[in-house]
Amino acid sequence: MPRKNWLEWSVFSISTVLLIVILGYLGYDAFTSEGDPAEIEVQLGTPEPHEGYYAVPVRFSNSGGQSVEDVEVDITLMQDGQEIETASVTAPVLPRQSSRKGWVVFSSNPDDADTIETQIVSYVVP
């Protein structure tokens, strides 16, 4: 049986240490962040004009410790206190400490609105 040289032992040792560190971190993370609720934020980007509609990028962020599903957000264009148009977008899955991007479409120009309101309508905790 051939003997292992120093390079093989070095690779084996480094791999073992890395594996232990990764498993330790994952175990620590699983036990310490389980109780933190989801912290959902919605950010709107700059409207992009297209032929016959305006597309607005929407970024969902979950900085909390719990994953959520079916995050539904309503975005409303307001002018002089009146609702001009409402659109909604849904993120099927929003894991903890992550973000997703989507788009909403309006027939009115969002730049003409006084304010754009966002409201998280619902989400499900799996």
VMD Tcl script that draws the C-alpha trace (Angstrom):
set ca {
  {0.00 0.00 0.00}
  {1.53 3.34 -1.04}
  {2.04 5.98 1.65}
  {0.43 9.41 1.38}
  {2.76 12.33 0.82}
  {2.64 15.70 2.61}
  {0.46 17.32 -0.08}
  {-2.30 14.73 0.31}
  {-2.24 15.13 4.11}
  {-2.34 18.93 3.78}
  {-5.36 18.87 1.46}
  {-7.10 16.37 3.74}
  {-6.44 18.52 6.84}
  {-7.57 21.79 5.26}
  {-10.71 20.14 3.86}
  {-11.58 18.66 7.25}
  {-11.13 22.01 9.02}
  {-13.25 23.82 6.40}
  {-15.99 21.20 6.67}
  {-16.10 21.51 10.47}
  {-16.20 25.32 10.29}
  {-19.02 25.33 7.70}
  {-21.11 22.78 9.61}
  {-20.55 24.73 12.83}
  {-21.66 27.99 11.24}
  {-24.76 26.42 9.68}
  {-25.72 24.82 13.00}
  {-25.22 28.09 14.88}
  {-27.21 30.04 12.30}
  {-30.07 27.53 12.34}
  {-30.46 27.70 16.13}
  {-29.97 31.43 16.71}
  {-32.13 33.07 14.01}
  {-35.18 30.78 14.01}
  {-37.31 33.07 16.19}
  {-36.67 36.34 14.35}
  {-39.71 37.46 12.33}
  {-39.58 38.45 8.68}
  {-38.66 42.10 8.01}
  {-40.01 42.92 4.56}
  {-39.11 46.12 2.72}
  {-40.28 47.28 -0.69}
  {-38.26 49.67 -2.85}
  {-39.36 51.13 -6.16}
  {-36.99 51.94 -8.99}
  {-37.19 54.47 -11.80}
  {-40.19 54.04 -14.13}
  {-39.30 52.93 -17.66}
  {-41.56 54.09 -20.49}
  {-42.61 51.51 -23.07}
  {-45.08 51.59 -25.92}
  {-48.44 52.08 -24.18}
  {-47.33 51.45 -20.57}
  {-44.80 52.26 -17.86}
  {-42.85 49.52 -16.09}
  {-41.61 50.15 -12.55}
  {-39.00 47.85 -10.98}
  {-39.87 46.60 -7.50}
  {-37.29 45.14 -5.09}
  {-38.48 42.95 -2.21}
  {-36.02 42.58 0.70}
  {-36.33 40.34 3.74}
  {-33.76 41.30 6.38}
  {-35.44 39.17 9.05}
  {-34.70 35.66 10.20}
  {-37.76 33.91 8.78}
  {-38.53 33.01 5.17}
  {-41.92 33.93 3.73}
  {-43.96 32.95 0.69}
  {-46.53 34.65 -1.55}
  {-45.58 38.22 -0.58}
  {-48.20 40.45 -2.22}
  {-47.65 44.20 -2.51}
  {-50.01 46.88 -3.85}
  {-48.51 49.99 -5.44}
  {-50.84 52.95 -5.81}
  {-50.34 56.16 -7.79}
  {-51.89 59.14 -5.97}
  {-52.71 62.60 -7.40}
  {-54.25 65.34 -5.19}
  {-55.29 62.71 -2.63}
  {-57.09 60.64 -5.24}
  {-56.10 57.18 -6.39}
  {-55.10 57.23 -10.06}
  {-54.14 53.62 -10.58}
  {-53.17 50.55 -8.53}
  {-51.00 47.60 -9.51}
  {-49.91 44.59 -7.51}
  {-46.94 42.25 -7.62}
  {-46.29 38.97 -5.81}
  {-43.01 37.33 -4.82}
  {-43.60 33.56 -4.62}
  {-40.70 32.94 -2.20}
  {-38.67 35.44 -0.17}
  {-36.02 33.62 1.88}
  {-34.52 35.23 4.97}
  {-31.65 37.64 4.38}
  {-32.40 37.88 0.67}
  {-34.06 40.03 -1.97}
  {-36.03 39.53 -5.16}
  {-36.88 41.80 -8.08}
  {-40.14 42.16 -9.97}
  {-42.00 44.68 -12.10}
  {-45.37 46.43 -11.97}
  {-47.00 47.97 -15.00}
  {-49.06 51.17 -15.14}
  {-50.90 52.77 -18.04}
  {-50.42 56.20 -16.39}
  {-47.00 57.80 -16.04}
  {-45.83 57.28 -12.43}
  {-43.70 60.45 -12.67}
  {-46.91 62.51 -12.98}
  {-48.25 61.24 -9.64}
  {-47.82 63.28 -6.42}
  {-46.98 60.18 -4.42}
  {-46.54 56.48 -4.95}
  {-47.74 54.39 -2.01}
  {-46.65 50.84 -1.34}
  {-48.51 48.49 0.95}
  {-47.67 44.93 1.87}
  {-51.02 43.18 1.55}
  {-50.16 39.66 2.69}
  {-47.57 36.93 3.05}
  {-47.45 33.35 4.27}
  {-45.00 31.88 6.78}
  {-44.19 28.31 5.72}
}
mol new
graphics top color blue
foreach p $ca { graphics top sphere $p radius 0.5 }
foreach p [lrange $ca 0 end-1] q [lrange $ca 1 end] { graphics top cylinder $p $q radius 0.2 }
display resetview
